[in-house]
Amino acid sequence: SNSEWTELLTGAYAVYDDNSSNADIAGNLYNWAAVDDEMGVCPVGWHVPSDAEYTILTDYLGGTSVAGGKMKESGHEHWNYYNDQITSEASNESGFTGLPAGYRYGSNGYYDDMGNLGYFWSSSESSSFDSWYRLLSYYYSDVSRYNLNKLVGFSIRCLGD
């Protein structure tokens, strides 16, 4: 429930719009505590990438201005592209296959941006309340770096150790 989500100090996940069929495509949306939870959101031998590891990836892919296109799932199946150029730049060259799963807002349970934006937690805190994440968007090929409150529900990708 919304009230439980805002009080959690342990890992939790939700499914976009509380509709289980959305998990089949885009997976779950996790609070940041799931990243840091001792039960582990990733399988043995895997971990949630740190902010620095995401930077290594984007640098390897040619920098933040082009890496987003190389991290997104290619094609029109899940992304709501408005521009054919952006679609052609979505190559998934990296194998990351980023999907636009949207997010779950922390305090009120509001869901938004499925089909438009993919938010991915890193394991790096920016403060005791906020953590770093990466953002992929339907309207550009960049990958952006921001920090936000740990109660928000974002996607998680695991990286092999």
Backbone hydrogen bonds in HBPLUS format (Angstrom, degrees):
<---DONOR---> <-ACCEPTOR-->    atom                        ^
c    i                          cat <-CA-CA->   ^        H-A-AA   ^      H-
h    n   atom  resd res      DA  || num        DHA   H-A  angle D-A-AA Bond
n    s   type  num  typ     dist DA aas  dist angle  dist       angle   num
A0005-TRP N   A0001-SER O   2.94 MM   4  6.14 162.8  1.97 154.9 159.8     1
A0006-THR N   A0002-ASN O   3.27 MM   4  6.51 159.7  2.32 150.5 153.5     2
A0007-GLU N   A0004-GLU O   3.07 MM   3  5.27 140.2  2.24 103.7 115.3     3
A0008-LEU N   A0005-TRP O   3.38 MM   3  5.41 155.0  2.44 101.5 108.5     4
A0031-ASN N   A0012-ALA O   3.06 MM  19  5.79 159.6  2.11 149.1 153.5     5
A0014-ALA N   A0029-LEU O   2.81 MM  15  5.25 147.9  1.91 144.6 155.2     6
A0029-LEU N   A0014-ALA O   2.80 MM  15  5.25 167.6  1.82 161.4 164.1     7
A0018-ASP N   A0015-VAL O   2.68 MM   3  4.99 145.3  1.80 147.1 143.4     8
A0019-ASN N   A0016-TYR O   3.15 MM   3  6.16 165.7  2.17 129.2 130.1     9
A0022-ASN N   A0019-ASN O   2.91 MM   3  5.76 153.9  1.98 128.3 134.9    10
A0023-ALA N   A0020-SER O   3.10 MM   3  5.41 140.0  2.26 105.4 115.8    11
A0024-ASP N   A0021-SER O   3.24 MM   3  5.36 135.0  2.46  97.6 108.8    12
A0026-ALA N   A0022-ASN O   2.94 MM   4  6.01 161.3  1.97 164.8 163.5    13
A0027-GLY N   A0023-ALA O   3.00 MM   4  4.08 141.0  2.16 107.6 114.3    14
A0030-TYR N   A0154-PHE O   2.64 MM 124  5.24 160.2  1.68 152.9 145.5    15
A0154-PHE N   A0030-TYR O   2.96 MM 124  5.24 153.7  2.03 140.7 134.9    16
A0034-ALA N   A0031-ASN O   3.14 MM   3  5.80 149.7  2.24 114.7 121.8    17
A0032-TRP N   A0150-LYS O   2.92 MM 118  4.85 171.3  1.92 154.3 154.2    18
A0035-VAL N   A0032-TRP O   2.85 MM   3  5.27 138.2  2.03 110.5 122.2    19
A0036-ASP N   A0033-ALA O   3.13 MM   3  5.12 121.8  2.49  94.8 108.7    20
A0037-ASP N   A0033-ALA O   2.79 MM   4  5.68 108.4  2.31 142.3 160.6    21
A0040-GLY N   A0037-ASP O   3.04 MM   3  5.55 148.1  2.14 112.8 121.5    22
A0046-TRP N   A0043-PRO O   3.02 MM   3  5.56 136.4  2.22 146.2 144.9    23
A0161-ASP N   A0045-GLY O   2.78 MM 116  5.36 167.7  1.79 146.9 143.4    24
A0047-HIS N   A0159-LEU O   2.84 MM 112  5.30 147.2  1.95 139.6 149.9    25
A0159-LEU N   A0047-HIS O   2.67 MM 112  5.30 165.3  1.69 153.4 157.3    26
A0123-SER N   A0049-PRO O   2.81 MM  74  5.86 143.6  1.95 130.3 140.0    27
A0054-TYR N   A0050-SER O   3.04 MM   4  6.40 154.6  2.11 151.0 157.4    28
A0055-THR N   A0051-ASP O   3.05 MM   4  6.36 150.6  2.14 144.3 152.7    29
A0056-ILE N   A0052-ALA O   2.95 MM   4  6.29 151.0  2.03 145.9 153.5    30
A0057-LEU N   A0053-GLU O   3.07 MM   4  6.36 157.4  2.12 145.8 151.1    31
A0058-THR N   A0054-TYR O   2.93 MM   4  6.26 168.2  1.95 156.3 158.4    32
A0059-ASP N   A0055-THR O   2.88 MM   4  5.99 160.0  1.92 151.4 157.2    33
A0060-TYR N   A0056-ILE O   2.97 MM   4  6.09 159.5  2.01 147.0 152.8    34
A0061-LEU N   A0057-LEU O   2.98 MM   4  6.25 146.2  2.10 148.5 158.1    35
A0063-GLY N   A0058-THR O   2.78 MM   5  5.19 153.9  1.85 153.8 149.2    36
A0062-GLY N   A0059-ASP O   3.09 MM   3  5.30 162.3  2.12 109.6 113.3    37
A0066-VAL N   A0063-GLY O   3.25 MM   3  6.02 160.6  2.29 121.1 125.7    38
A0067-ALA N   A0063-GLY O   2.96 MM   4  5.81 149.0  2.06 157.8 166.8    39
A0143-VAL N   A0064-THR O   2.87 MM  79  5.17 138.5  2.04 140.2 152.0    40
A0070-LYS N   A0067-ALA O   3.02 MM   3  5.03 120.1  2.40  96.7 112.4    41
A0071-MET N   A0067-ALA O   2.97 MM   4  6.19 116.9  2.38 143.0 160.0    42
A0068-GLY N   A0141-SER O   2.90 MM  73  4.78 108.6  2.42 146.1 150.1    43
A0071-MET N   A0068-GLY O   3.08 MM   3  5.07 147.4  2.19  98.0 108.0    44
A0072-LYS N   A0068-GLY O   3.12 MM   4  6.27 125.0  2.43 145.4 158.2    45
A0069-GLY N   A0141-SER O   2.99 MM  72  4.49 132.4  2.22 128.6 121.5    46
A0091-SER N   A0069-GLY O   2.89 MM  22  6.01 128.3  2.16 124.3 139.4    47
A0094-SER N   A0070-LYS O   2.96 MM  24  5.63 171.6  1.96 151.2 151.1    48
A0098-GLY N   A0071-MET O   2.64 MM  27  5.64 167.0  1.66 153.8 154.2    49
A0073-GLU N   A0098-GLY O   3.02 MM  25  5.33 163.7  2.05 138.3 133.2    50
A0080-ASN N   A0115-GLY O   2.77 MM  35  5.35 155.3  1.83 162.9 154.8    51
A0087-THR N   A0083-ASN O   3.20 MM   4  6.55 158.5  2.25 149.5 155.8    52
A0088-SER N   A0084-ASP O   2.97 MM   4  6.21 157.7  2.02 148.3 153.2    53
A0089-GLU N   A0085-GLN O   3.06 MM   4  6.32 137.4  2.25 142.0 153.8    54
A0089-GLU N   A0086-ILE O   3.10 MM   3  5.04 127.3  2.39  93.7 108.0    55
A0090-ALA N   A0087-THR O   3.12 MM   3  5.27 150.9  2.21 102.7 111.5    56
A0091-SER N   A0089-GLU O   3.06 MM   2  5.64 118.5  2.45 109.5  93.0    57
A0095-GLY N   A0092-ASN O   2.93 MM   3  5.38 148.9  2.02 115.0 124.0    58
A0101-ALA N   A0099-LEU O   3.03 MM   2  5.70 131.4  2.27 105.2  91.3    59
A0115-GLY N   A0100-PRO O   2.81 MM  15  4.83 165.6  1.83 140.7 144.3    60
A0102-GLY N   A0117-LEU O   2.98 MM  15  5.40 153.6  2.05 166.0 167.0    61
A0103-TYR N   A0112-ASP O   2.96 MM   9  5.71 148.4  2.06 158.3 168.0    62
A0112-ASP N   A0103-TYR O   3.18 MM   9  5.71 152.8  2.25 147.7 153.7    63
A0104-ARG N   A0153-GLY O   2.97 MM  49  4.52 151.5  2.05 127.5 134.4    64
A0153-GLY N   A0104-ARG O   2.71 MM  49  4.52 171.2  1.72 144.5 147.3    65
A0105-TYR N   A0110-TYR O   2.74 MM   5  5.23 175.8  1.74 166.7 166.4    66
A0116-ASN N   A0113-ASP O   2.90 MM   3  5.14 157.9  1.95 128.4 134.5    67
A0117-LEU N   A0113-ASP O   3.00 MM   4  5.51 165.3  2.03 158.6 157.7    68
A0138-TYR N   A0116-ASN O   2.84 MM  22  5.08 129.6  2.10 157.1 164.9    69
A0118-GLY N   A0136-LEU O   2.86 MM  18  4.98 161.5  1.90 142.9 147.5    70
A0136-LEU N   A0118-GLY O   2.84 MM  18  4.98 161.2  1.88 147.5 154.0    71
A0155-SER N   A0119-TYR O   2.99 MM  36  5.86 144.6  2.12 148.7 150.0    72
A0120-PHE N   A0134-ARG O   2.88 MM  14  5.19 156.0  1.93 154.1 159.2    73
A0134-ARG N   A0120-PHE O   2.90 MM  14  5.19 155.6  1.96 140.6 147.1    74
A0121-TRP N   A0155-SER O   3.04 MM  34  6.42 159.3  2.08 172.9 166.7    75
A0122-SER N   A0132-TRP O   3.04 MM  10  5.68 145.6  2.16 156.6 146.2    76
A0132-TRP N   A0124-SER O   2.99 MM   8  5.88 167.5  2.00 170.0 172.3    77
A0126-SER N   A0130-ASP O   2.94 MM   4  5.44 163.5  1.97 120.5 125.9    78
A0127-SER N   A0130-ASP O   3.20 MM   3  5.07 151.1  2.29 138.2 129.6    79
A0150-LYS N   A0129-PHE O   2.94 MM  21  6.03 154.6  2.00 163.7 159.3    80
A0131-SER N   A0148-LEU O   2.96 MM  17  5.69 151.3  2.05 148.3 150.8    81
A0148-LEU N   A0131-SER O   3.01 MM  17  5.69 149.0  2.11 147.6 152.4    82
A0133-TYR N   A0146-TYR O   2.83 MM  13  5.62 151.0  1.91 162.0 162.6    83
A0146-TYR N   A0133-TYR O   3.15 MM  13  5.62 162.9  2.18 149.2 154.4    84
A0135-LEU N   A0144-SER O   2.93 MM   9  5.04 149.3  2.02 138.1 144.3    85
A0144-SER N   A0135-LEU O   3.06 MM   9  5.04 165.1  2.08 142.9 145.5    86
A0152-VAL N   A0149-ASN O   3.30 MM   3  6.11 171.6  2.31 123.4 125.8    87
